[in-house]
Amino acid sequence: PPVPQKEYKPNSGSGGVMEMIEKLIHEAQALTAESKHAEGEAQAAYEQSIADTNGSVEALYRDILVKSKAKGKAHKEQLEAESDLSDTDKEIEGLQKYDADLHGDCDYVLKNFEVRQTARGQEIEALQQAKQILRGASAN
C-alpha cells in the first residue's frame, strides 16, 4: 500500500522535514538499543549453552573413563577365567586318563580274581597237605 503523504506546501518552511529527521533519529536510536539488548540476551544464552555443553562433555568423559576402566578390568578377569578354564580342562583330561588307566587295572584284577582265587586255594591246600606230610613224617 502507498504511504500516505502530507500535502506539499512550498513556503511553509522546513519544520516537517526536520521533525521527520528527528523522528528517524529517535527510531534509529531505539532500534539500536533494542538490537544491543537482544544481542546481549543472545550472547548470555550462547554462553549458558556453552557452559552446559562443557559440563555435559566433562561428565561424558568421566563416564568414558569409568567405563574404560571397568572394561579393562572385565577383560583382565575374562583372560584369567579363560586361563583357569584351560588349566581345569587339562586337569580333567589328566584325571580322565588316570581314571581310564585305573579302570583298566581294576578290570584286570576283577577278571583274574577267580583264577587267582582258585590258584591261592590250591596253593593253600598243597601247603596244608605238605604240612600234614611233614607232621606225619616227624611223628614216625
Stockholm file with secondary structure:
# STOCKHOLM 1.0

chainA/1-140         PPVPQKEYKPNSGSGGVMEMIEKLIHEAQALTAESKHAEGEAQAAYEQSIADTNGSVEALYRDILVKSKAKGKAHKEQLEAESDLSDTDKEIEGLQKYDADLHGDCDYVLKNFEVRQTARGQEIEALQQAKQILRGASAN
#=GR chainA/1-140 SS CCCCCCCCCTTSCSHHHHHHHHHHHHHHHHHHHHHHHHHHHHHHHHHHHHHHHHHHHHHHHHHHHHHHHHHHHHHHHHHHHHHHHHHHHHHHHHHHHHHHHHHHHHHHHHHTHHHHHHHHHHHHHHHHHHHHHHHHHHHC
#=GC SS_cons         CCCCCCCCCTTSCSHHHHHHHHHHHHHHHHHHHHHHHHHHHHHHHHHHHHHHHHHHHHHHHHHHHHHHHHHHHHHHHHHHHHHHHHHHHHHHHHHHHHHHHHHHHHHHHHHTHHHHHHHHHHHHHHHHHHHHHHHHHHHC
//
